[in-house]
Amino acid sequence: MKLSRRHLLAGAAAAAVPATARAAPAELVARTPMAAPDWALLQRRLLQANGAACEAFYAKYVDRRDWLRAFARWGANDGPDDAAEATNDWAILHALGGPDRILDLTRRFWEGHLKQYTAARTVEVPIARSGMYSREFPVQMDWQHNSEGLTTFNVIGMSTPRDRKLLERTRRYADFYTGRDPTAQNYDPQRRMIRSMLNGSRGPMLRNATPLDWAGDPFEAGARFHMEHGENTYQQTLDHYAEYGDVVCDSPLNLQATTLGLNAYALGGGERYRRWALDYLDAWVERARVNNDILPSKIGLDGRIASDWWGGVYGWGFSPVVPQTGAREHRNRVPRSITAFLNGTLLTGDPAYIEVWRRQTSRINDAGKQVDGKHQTPTMYGPQGWHGWKPGAYRTNGFEIWYITQRADDRAAAGNHPWLDFLEGRNPGYPAKALQADLDRVAGRVTAREKDPTTPDTRLADWPIGINPASVTSLVQLMTGGLHIARPSWSPTSPPQGGVPLHCRLRYFDADRRRAGVPEDVAALVHALGDASADVTLVNLSRTHARTVTVQGGAYSEHRIDSVVLNGRETPVGKRDFTIRLEPGCGARLRLAMRRYANRPTLAFPWDR
C-alpha cells in the first residue's frame, strides 16, 4: 500500500457520489402507528436496567474520591489496567442511549483511577517506584494489558467529542508512541518499530524482563486475596512469569497502540496521528508479506524480522508452564492485533488491510493435515514448525474479516452465529432471546454484588470486573449492526480483548437533546446488512411525545448514507447522516443504501460537522 493511494481514496470516494445523492434531503417523518414490538420493550428495559445496576455497583466499589475500593498494586494479573476495567462498557452504554448519569460516573472514575495509580507506588519493582502511572498513563506494560486498561478511554469520545481535556490527553498518550515525546522513546521512526514489548510513559524496557517486573511486589496471594488467575501463592505468581523475559523486540501486540492515533485523529488532533498509525501499520503489512504472509511475532532492534520470528512473549511459539499444574499452555496473542488492521480500514477506507489477515488465515489453513482421520489446523509455530493442532478449519477472527469485506466466501468461512442467522433471515427470535439473556446477565451481576463477601482490603483490582453489570453485546449487535469485540468474546472464534474501538454500521443521536444515543422511548433494530445496504426499524414507544433521531453511518461516520427508503419512497441523502422524526406511537422500517468506509473517521457530533 502506497501513501499516494491513501490520498486518492478520499478523492475517489467523493467523485463516486451520484449527483442525485448530493441533493438536500427531504424531511423524513414516520407517521404510521406501530404496536410496541417485544424486542423494543426489552431493549428499553435493558438500557434502564443497565443504568440502575451500574449506579449501585459504583456505590459499592468506588469511594468518595472516585478511587476503586481495592488493594492497589502493580502487576499484569491485577494491576492498574484491571482497575481501569471496572467500568468497561459504560461509555458504550451511554453512547447507545443509556442515562447521562452513567456518563458522569464513567468520567469521574477515569479521573479518580488516574489519581489513585499515580499515587500508588511499588517497593521492589524498579519502574513503578515513583508511581504506577506517570503523566496519566501506565509507566511500562505490554499491549495486551495496556489495551485492556484503555477499554473505556478508547470509546468515551463517542459521547464527549468536544471535551478539550480528552483531546489533550489523547494527543499526549499517542505521542508516547509517535516519537514526538523525548521522554518516552518507545518508537523508532526510522525503523518504524516500537522498541520493546514493555513500554509506556517512561519509555521501553531494553533488557530482559524478570518475573518481578510482571508480577509486582510480594503480597498475600491466595491467603488474604482471591486469585482470579488460579495461583495459590506469590511464588506461583512469580512462576507464572518465569518465561516472560523475551521482551526486547517489536511485537504485533504493540499494533494496538495505533488506536491512540485513531483516537487523536478522530477527535480533531491532526493528520499526523493518522499518518503515524498508518506508517507503523504499513511496516507490519510489509513484514507479513516477506514472511510468507504470516505476521512475525518478533522484530529485532535493527528493524529486521528475527531468525526465530515466532519468538517473543505472546508470540506464535509462546507456551509457558502453568505453575499450578506443570503443563504448558499456548498463549499466542498475535490474533489480537487484528484490531490495528480494522483501524487501518477505518483510517483509509481501504479493505486491503484486512486482506493481510485473509492471507494469513489461508496460509494457516494450507498447513492443515489429517490426524486420526480428521482434518486439523495449527494455532502455534515453533522451531519444529506448526503445532497446537485443533479440529477443523482455522477460523480465528473469521467474523471480523467478513464484517469488513462483506464477501460471500468470507461469510462461508467464518462459520455460524445466531446473530448472523438473524441478519440472514433464519433466526427471527434472536433479538428477544439475546436481549433477555443480557437482562438475565445484569440480574446475575446484581446478585453477585449483593452477595460479594470481599472487602476493600481483601479484593484485588481484577475482582470487580466479573461483577460489573454493564451488558451491551445484544444492544451493539441489534441497535447498531456492530461488533462488540471485548472480554468475554462475542463469538467462539473472536479472541477476548480490550481497548477495541466500536465497529458498527449505524449510530444514533438525540437531535433535540444534542447527545449521543437514541432518544428516550426510542428503540432500534438492524434487521439486515449488505455490502451497500442496511435495514433498520425505528420505533417511538411514547404515546404522547414525538422523538427526533439522527442516524449516522458508522461509529465514526465512516459510512456514507446515499438514500433512505421510507414507506416505499426513496429519499436521497448523500452524506454521513440523516434525521427522522418519529411521531408518538409510530415507527418505520427503513432501507438504507450505503457506501461503507467512504469517509474519513471523525467523532464530531452531526450538528458540529
Secondary structure as GFF3:
##gff-version 3
##sequence-region A 1 609
A	DSSP	alpha_helix	3	15	.	.	.	ID=ss1
A	DSSP	three_ten_helix	19	22	.	.	.	ID=ss2
A	DSSP	beta_strand	28	30	.	.	.	ID=ss3
A	DSSP	alpha_helix	38	61	.	.	.	ID=ss4
A	DSSP	alpha_helix	80	84	.	.	.	ID=ss5
A	DSSP	three_ten_helix	85	87	.	.	.	ID=ss6
A	DSSP	alpha_helix	90	96	.	.	.	ID=ss7
A	DSSP	alpha_helix	100	119	.	.	.	ID=ss8
A	DSSP	three_ten_helix	126	128	.	.	.	ID=ss9
A	DSSP	beta_strand	133	134	.	.	.	ID=ss10
A	DSSP	beta_strand	137	138	.	.	.	ID=ss11
A	DSSP	alpha_helix	143	149	.	.	.	ID=ss12
A	DSSP	three_ten_helix	156	158	.	.	.	ID=ss13
A	DSSP	alpha_helix	164	178	.	.	.	ID=ss14
A	DSSP	beta_strand	187	188	.	.	.	ID=ss15
A	DSSP	beta_strand	193	194	.	.	.	ID=ss16
A	DSSP	alpha_helix	211	215	.	.	.	ID=ss17
A	DSSP	alpha_helix	234	240	.	.	.	ID=ss18
A	DSSP	three_ten_helix	252	257	.	.	.	ID=ss19
A	DSSP	alpha_helix	258	266	.	.	.	ID=ss20
A	DSSP	alpha_helix	271	290	.	.	.	ID=ss21
A	DSSP	three_ten_helix	334	337	.	.	.	ID=ss22
A	DSSP	alpha_helix	338	348	.	.	.	ID=ss23
A	DSSP	alpha_helix	352	366	.	.	.	ID=ss24
A	DSSP	beta_strand	369	371	.	.	.	ID=ss25
A	DSSP	beta_strand	374	377	.	.	.	ID=ss26
A	DSSP	beta_strand	380	382	.	.	.	ID=ss27
A	DSSP	beta_strand	385	387	.	.	.	ID=ss28
A	DSSP	beta_strand	390	391	.	.	.	ID=ss29
A	DSSP	alpha_helix	398	405	.	.	.	ID=ss30
A	DSSP	alpha_helix	408	414	.	.	.	ID=ss31
A	DSSP	alpha_helix	418	423	.	.	.	ID=ss32
A	DSSP	alpha_helix	430	451	.	.	.	ID=ss33
A	DSSP	three_ten_helix	464	466	.	.	.	ID=ss34
A	DSSP	alpha_helix	473	480	.	.	.	ID=ss35
A	DSSP	beta_strand	506	510	.	.	.	ID=ss36
A	DSSP	beta_strand	515	516	.	.	.	ID=ss37
A	DSSP	beta_strand	522	530	.	.	.	ID=ss38
A	DSSP	beta_strand	533	540	.	.	.	ID=ss39
A	DSSP	beta_strand	547	553	.	.	.	ID=ss40
A	DSSP	beta_strand	560	566	.	.	.	ID=ss41
A	DSSP	beta_strand	569	575	.	.	.	ID=ss42
A	DSSP	beta_strand	577	582	.	.	.	ID=ss43
A	DSSP	beta_strand	587	595	.	.	.	ID=ss44
A	DSSP	three_ten_helix	606	608	.	.	.	ID=ss45
###
